[in-house]
Amino acid sequence: MQRYKCVISYDGSGFSGYQVQPNKRTVQSELEAMLAKMHKGASIKVIGSGRTDAGVHAKGQVIHFDSPLPIPEQKWEVALNSMLPEDISVLSVKKVDPSFHARFDAVGKEYRYVLHLSPIRDPFQRNYASRYPYPLHLDAIREASKFFLGTHDFTSFCSAKTEVEDKIRTIETIDFINVGDLLTIRFVGNGFLYNMVRILVGTLLAVGSGDFSPEDIPVIIEKKDRRFAGKTAPPQGLYLWKVFY
């Protein structure tokens, strides 16, 4: 039995998230159904680095699975891509040690959130960026983002559905990429809680609109209460960009 590590990308628009759910189309269910065909109906479990919600995209999600089939790495890549639907792509396949674990061995992740800053709807961006048609004070957002850097208890910035008890995380980088009317906010950290990036973005937008000031951020962090942070930004702007090992 050989363990394989795959980097995959997917358009989250047509999925109810990454994780298998009854009677719903998910990334994991598509991967496992395809592998079952390759293995003559045998169940092959796919483990991901983490879950993504409905509508959330991935440029560099990492998965692993075990297989007894003696297929070279490059041929695995060709075989998987020939059988997967067009909204999932396998970018690489590598043989790894049986001890490798896509989730538990990850030491960091990069997420990107794309905002479409325009009063006019762009039908070609509706699934891939979150439109924000209101005035936005970018200098205030940049100033506020600095307070998130470092190690904090991010209880105020995660969903009530978060299952983990330890909510301390370290954010190493937050930067901004402006191209035309698209603003991409890049987050790099050692890990992120459920809905954390979307709530961080929603809170930064509240700063940019004047509802919060940058100096409110340390206070909200200290409260450790979801009710004090901003709204959860929509899913379609979020991309799991890279997983670090």
C-alpha positions in Angstrom: 0.0 0.0 0.0 1.5 3.3 -1.1 0.5 6.8 0.3 0.1 9.6 -2.2 0.1 13.3 -1.6 -1.8 15.4 -4.1 -2.1 19.2 -4.6 -5.5 20.0 -6.1 -7.4 23.1 -7.1 -11.2 23.5 -7.5 -13.9 25.9 -8.3 -16.1 25.8 -5.2 -19.1 27.3 -7.0 -20.7 24.0 -7.7 -19.9 22.2 -4.4 -21.5 22.1 -1.0 -18.0 22.4 0.4 -15.1 20.0 0.6 -16.2 17.5 3.2 -18.6 14.6 2.3 -22.2 15.3 3.2 -25.3 13.1 2.6 -27.0 13.7 -0.7 -24.8 16.7 -1.6 -22.1 17.2 -4.1 -18.7 17.8 -2.4 -15.1 17.8 -3.5 -14.3 14.9 -1.2 -17.2 12.8 -2.5 -16.2 13.4 -6.1 -12.6 12.4 -5.4 -13.6 9.2 -3.5 -16.1 8.2 -6.2 -13.5 8.5 -8.9 -10.9 6.5 -6.8 -13.6 3.8 -6.2 -13.9 3.4 -10.0 -10.2 3.1 -10.4 -10.1 0.5 -7.6 -13.0 -1.7 -8.9 -15.5 -0.4 -6.3 -13.2 -0.6 -3.3 -13.5 2.4 -0.9 -10.5 4.7 -0.9 -10.6 7.3 1.9 -9.3 10.8 0.9 -8.0 13.1 3.7 -7.7 16.8 3.1 -5.6 19.5 4.9 -8.9 21.0 6.0 -12.5 21.8 5.0 -13.7 24.5 2.8 -17.3 25.7 2.9 -19.8 25.8 0.0 -18.7 28.3 -2.6 -15.1 28.6 -1.3 -12.4 27.9 -3.8 -8.9 26.2 -3.6 -5.8 26.9 -5.6 -3.6 24.6 -3.5 -5.6 22.2 -1.3 -3.6 19.2 -0.2 -5.0 15.7 0.1 -3.6 12.2 0.7 -4.9 8.7 0.0 -3.5 5.1 0.0 -3.6 2.8 -3.0 -2.2 -0.6 -3.8 -2.1 0.2 -7.6 1.4 0.3 -9.0 1.0 3.5 -11.0 3.9 6.0 -11.5 3.3 9.5 -10.1 3.0 11.2 -13.5 0.5 8.6 -14.7 -1.5 9.0 -11.5 -1.8 12.7 -12.4 -3.0 12.0 -15.9 -5.4 9.3 -14.8 -7.0 11.4 -12.0 -7.4 14.4 -14.3 -9.0 12.3 -17.0 -11.7 11.0 -14.6 -12.4 14.1 -12.5 -15.0 16.7 -13.3 -13.9 19.9 -14.9 -14.2 21.9 -11.7 -11.4 19.9 -10.0 -7.8 19.7 -11.2 -4.9 17.6 -9.8 -1.8 19.8 -10.0 0.7 17.2 -8.6 1.0 13.7 -7.2 3.9 12.5 -5.1 4.7 9.3 -3.3 5.1 10.0 0.4 5.9 8.1 3.6 3.0 6.2 5.1 3.2 8.5 8.2 2.4 11.6 6.1 -0.9 13.2 7.0 -2.4 16.0 4.9 -4.1 17.6 7.9 -2.0 17.0 10.9 1.4 17.6 9.3 0.5 21.0 8.0 2.4 23.8 9.7 0.8 26.8 8.0 -1.7 27.9 5.3 -2.1 30.8 3.0 -5.6 32.1 2.2 -6.6 34.9 -0.1 -9.8 36.9 -0.2 -10.8 38.8 -3.3 -13.0 41.9 -3.2 -14.6 43.4 -6.2 -14.6 47.1 -5.4 -17.2 48.4 -7.8 -20.7 49.9 -7.8 -21.5 47.9 -11.0 -22.0 44.2 -10.9 -19.6 42.1 -13.0 -21.4 38.8 -13.9 -18.0 37.2 -14.6 -16.8 38.0 -11.0 -19.9 37.0 -9.1 -18.6 33.5 -8.2 -15.0 34.4 -7.8 -15.0 37.7 -5.8 -17.1 39.4 -3.3 -18.5 42.7 -4.5 -18.2 45.7 -2.2 -19.9 48.7 -3.9 -19.4 51.2 -1.0 -16.6 53.7 -0.3 -13.7 52.1 1.5 -10.9 53.7 3.5 -8.0 51.4 2.6 -5.5 53.2 4.8 -7.7 52.4 7.8 -7.9 48.8 6.8 -4.2 48.5 6.4 -3.7 50.1 9.8 -6.3 47.8 11.4 -4.7 44.6 9.9 -1.5 45.2 11.8 -3.3 44.4 15.1 -4.1 40.9 13.8 -0.4 40.1 13.3 1.3 37.8 15.9 -0.2 35.3 18.3 -3.7 35.9 19.7 -6.7 34.1 20.9 -9.0 34.5 17.9 -12.3 33.4 19.6 -13.9 36.7 18.5 -13.1 35.8 14.9 -14.4 32.3 14.5 -17.8 30.7 14.0 -19.8 29.4 17.0 -19.7 26.0 15.2 -15.9 25.9 15.7 -15.2 22.5 17.3 -11.6 23.0 18.5 -11.1 24.4 22.0 -7.7 26.0 21.5 -8.4 29.2 19.5 -4.8 30.6 19.7 -3.3 31.1 16.3 -0.4 33.1 14.8 -0.8 35.3 11.7 2.5 36.0 10.2 1.5 38.1 7.1 -1.4 40.2 6.0 -0.9 42.1 2.8 -2.9 43.7 0.0 -2.7 43.3 -3.8 -4.6 45.9 -5.8 -5.2 45.2 -9.5 -7.9 47.4 -11.1 -11.1 47.2 -9.2 -10.0 43.9 -7.5 -8.5 44.0 -4.0 -6.9 40.7 -2.8 -6.1 40.4 0.9 -3.5 37.7 1.6 -3.3 35.9 5.0 -0.5 33.6 6.0 -0.5 31.9 9.4 0.1 28.7 11.3 -3.6 27.8 11.1 -7.1 29.3 10.8 -10.3 28.6 12.7 -13.7 27.9 11.1 -14.8 31.0 9.2 -11.8 32.9 10.6 -10.6 34.5 7.4 -14.1 35.5 6.3 -14.8 37.1 9.7 -11.4 38.9 9.7 -12.3 40.3 6.2 -15.8 41.3 7.4 -14.2 43.1 10.4 -11.7 44.9 8.2 -14.5 46.0 5.9 -16.3 47.4 9.0 -13.2 49.4 9.7 -13.0 50.6 6.0 -16.6 51.7 6.2 -16.1 53.6 9.4 -18.2 51.4 11.6 -15.1 50.4 13.6 -11.8 52.2 14.0 -8.4 50.5 13.8 -8.0 50.9 17.5 -11.1 48.8 18.1 -9.4 45.7 16.9 -7.3 45.0 20.1 -10.5 45.5 22.1 -12.4 43.0 20.0 -9.6 40.5 20.3 -9.6 40.9 24.0 -13.4 40.4 24.3 -13.1 36.8 23.0 -16.7 37.0 21.9 -17.9 36.6 18.3 -20.7 39.1 18.7 -18.2 42.0 18.8 -16.5 41.4 15.5 -17.7 42.2 12.0 -20.0 40.2 9.7 -18.8 37.0 8.0 -17.8 37.9 4.5 -19.4 35.9 1.6 -17.7 32.6 0.6 -17.1 33.2 -3.1 -14.2 35.6 -2.4 -12.2 33.1 -0.4 -9.4 30.9 -1.8 -7.3 28.3 0.1 -4.1 29.3 -1.7 -1.3 27.1 -0.3 -0.6 24.6 2.5 2.8 24.5 4.1 4.6 21.4 5.4 
